[in-house]
Amino acid sequence: MAVINPGDKARFSEDSTALVYKNAEAVARRLGVELVVGGDVLRIGDFEARWAGGRLVVGDFSAEVDVEQWEAFVSLVLSYFVGVGRPPDGAALRDILFAVGVSTG
């Protein structure tokens, strides 16, 4: 799984976020799953993540993150959804959290 540094996106003028979102919309439509991507919420069917008061909240888990970590998390979750056809759970979710610098320890 590749992680795109937001600073690199600005530096190289490459931002695939719109493409990832477009692909996630297509997968959600094909599967009949609700997809909501807003400034502080990501929902794919029953999966929901929120960015509230500088904290990433997924189910019973929460951790302090900055806006770049939140944006990277959303991109990685959407990428996973596009590739696998379901939102991450278990080890996949822990891997994504680790990739954005969040310890689930």
NORCOR-V207245 format. One record per run of one state. SS is the DSSP state (a for helix, b for strand, c for the rest). FROM is the first residue (numbers start at 1). TO is the last residue. If there is no record, write none. Layout:
# NORCOR-V207245
ss:from:to
SS:FROM:TO
SS:FROM:TO
This chain:
# NORCOR-V207245
ss:from:to
c:1:5
a:6:12
c:13:16
a:17:31
c:32:34
b:35:38
c:39:40
b:41:44
c:45:46
b:47:52
c:53:54
b:55:58
c:59:60
b:61:64
c:65:66
a:67:84
c:85:89
a:90:99
c:100:105
